[in-house]
Amino acid sequence: MRIRLLLPLVAVVALVGLLFLGLGLNSRELPSPLIGKPAPSFELESLEDGNRTLTEQDFIGEVALVNVWASWCTTCRAEKPLLMELARGDIPIYAFNYRDDRETALRYLSVSGNPYQTIAYDPTGDVGMDWGVYATPETYLLDTQGVIRYKRIGQLTRQILLDEVLPLAERLKAEQKR
């Protein structure tokens, strides 16, 4: 009889313990199974020109960032000034416009500026799922062969760029010259 009373209590305690552990995990530090692997292939319309088709080959050839964003994403808006500044440098920035309305996204870019060289339009989020997108914004660093070398879930900050992204980009560029 006592065991029957203790069993639900043990189950509840175990469940609460698992939930507590899960809350302590940092979702921005989730390991990506794509790190070290070629960027997933895709075929999408260009955001700016629905008659133009883009593939992963449009993002490959030099060390580059790929940013996943949406006009409805407030964190993306907060990240945008840093991307505008970064776009003036020597690292190209490509993008996926993720689960967004084309006209709204284009209007947003026309008002706030466009740091992206090329934007693939992913209105359903299917390609984003292939790339392992959890939420917007997300940023990837690709090497010259299109291999994903870095992934950031959430907003890029100046400190993250200085500590993580830019040093890795410079190292990848140096490897390319060898």
Secondary structure, 3 states (H helix, E strand, C coil): CHHHHHHHHHHHHHHHHHHHHHHCCCHHHCCCCCCCCECCCCEEEECCCCCCEEEHHHHCCCCEEEEEECCCCHHHHHHHHHHHHHHCCCCCEEEEEECCCHHHHHHHHHHHCCCCCEEEEECCCHHHHHCCCCCCCEEEEECCCCEEEEEEECCCCHHHHHHHHHHHHHHHHHHHHC
